[in-house]
Amino acid sequence: MEGPSIQAYNYQYDNPIPADRDLYLTKKSGHYSFAGGSCSFWDTVTHADGTVAGVQGGLGAAGFQAYTNAMTVTMNIYGTSGLKSTGKVVLDNTNFLPGPSGSVYYSNPQDAQDIATFIRRLFDALPGTGLRPLNIDPAASVAQIVQYITSYTPYTRGQ
């Protein structure tokens, strides 16, 4: 997401701004004293059968991948409760490191629908704010958002 009122802070751990580095090293304060400024927001999506899914969004202090100019932030969207997809922890065969099974994300299509509904609601609230999404068309329908979030890209986990 980007907008003229955003002042992003892109962390450069291998070459930090000297004043920011020194503030952290001498006072444990400033940009490097935490993972980045953020905010979180929540909503629910009620289904026809009365069940409810909880959804959450969060804004990070900087952009990601191709979207990292001085006016970009990252918005991440999650399902938090009432989801119908299931998965399990699996160990990889090489290093025995834990990770999610292949069915953990969007194995139930309702979850993608709920998350896309939340994204659409957020986009509906953007006109007049000066903010605009960068990797999804702000006019995208819920169906188009479902298609995007269930595909594998640098910005989506897919399934």
ZITA-V912526 format. One record per backbone hydrogen bond with DSSP energy under -0.5 kcal/mol. CO is the residue of the C=O (numbers start at 1). NH is the residue of the N-H. Records with the same first field share a line. If there is no record, write none. Layout:
BEGIN
CO=NH ; NH
END
This chain:
BEGIN
1=73
2=132
3=6
6=8
9=11
12=15
17=20 ; 21
18=22
19=23
20=24
21=25
22=26
23=27 ; 29
24=28
30=33
31=34
39=59
41=57
43=55
45=53
47=50
51=47
53=45
54=80 ; 81
55=43
56=78
57=41
58=76
59=39
61=9
62=74
64=67
66=68
67=64
69=72
70=8
71=3
74=60 ; 76
76=58
78=56
81=54
88=101
90=99
92=96
97=92
99=90
101=104
103=86 ; 107
104=106
107=109
108=111 ; 112
109=113
110=114
111=115
112=116
113=117
114=118
115=119
116=120
117=121
118=122
119=123
120=124
121=125
122=125
123=126 ; 127
126=129
130=4
132=2
137=140
141=145
142=146
143=147
144=148
145=149
146=150
148=151
149=158
150=159
151=153
153=156
156=153
END
